[in-house]
Amino acid sequence: MKEEKISEEEIKRATEIIQKIDAYYSERIVGQKKLQRALMISLIANGHILLESVPGLAKTTAAKVLTDAVSGEFSRIQCTPDLLPSDIIGTQIFNYSTNKFETKLGPIFANFILLDEINRSSAKTQSATLEAMQERQVTIDGKIYHLPDIFTVIATQNPIEQEGTYLLAEAQLDRFLLKEKLSYPTIEEEISILNNIEEKKFNNKESILTLEDIEFLQKTAEKVYIDESIKKYIAQIIHATRYPEKVIDASLAEYINLGSSPRGAIAFMQCSKALALMKGRTYVTPDDIKELRYNVLRHRISFNFSAIADNISKEEIIDAIMKEIPTP
């Protein structure tokens, strides 16, 4: 099968769209460049993203800014222990005037869904999003309802608070294309935030693009070239997470309870193509894979209790694996 190449006109248009979104984001969000990059990758790859940080670090604002930029539809779902699956996907309601049941679709039917503090919802409610995230459809009373073509779930979780929270299941975590950890702003960035609020710079919500522009980005990213040697590089990395004792020191390998599924390899490929396009390239390089290593793997490697007791980080294990895999 002959691969379709990206034309000069396509790469030029893609670059212009990405630059417009970057400028729009930078005008409204101070700092948080890692968040910007992760959101852009998930948008171009049409995947879902898990954000981990303490409250107040612009996660909700960034999701709204992204939605406003592309004229998309935004839904915010505040997760609580008493949230029901029907509160997310919808349900059947009896209409007394017609004497019939009618389907009321839930807030998940939007382009960008913010699941705020997802770990506060029960396992039953979390599972309600699995079909939506993977199959891009929901089932209500036996009938299938398809979600929009552009559909991104942006979930947040607070790693500090444990009371009233539920651990995300491995199957749930695996549905997220990326996981990004956010940090506090610098002193200079915090001063800029105060100045921007005082000058009301965050109030402008004028759109600069359309959803058709995002569809163009997604289709263009699919045509980004990835060499067989890089695919092999990805496969070796994923394989090493499953059998770490064959690759890294036994003292580190013993901390891993479960490695990545094939979704990790797929995520590497999809995200590296998106990252290459963001950098104005029509091909993936090994450095793209290295740059994405934490985002793709940190939620796909499961630790045992010894790792937690010894304060071993996922990033430390990932770096050890990457160091041992030959770069093509």
Secondary structure, 3 states (H helix, E strand, C coil): CCCCCCCHHHHHHHHHHHHHHHHHHHHHCCCCHHHHHHHHHHHHCCCCEEEECCCCCCHHHHHHHHHHHCCCCEEEEECCCCCCHHHHHEEEEEECCCCEEEEEECCCCCCEEEEECHHHCCHHHHHHHHHHHHHCEEEECCEEEECCCCCEEEEEECCCCCCCCCCCCHHHHHCCCEEEECCCCCHHHHHHHHHHHHCCCCCCCCCCCCHHHHHHHHHHHHCCECCHHHHHHHHHHHHHHHCHHHCCCHHHHCCEEECCCHHHHHHHHHHHHHHHHHCCCCECCHHHHHHCHHHHHCCCCEECHHHHHCCCCHHHHHHHHHHHCCCC
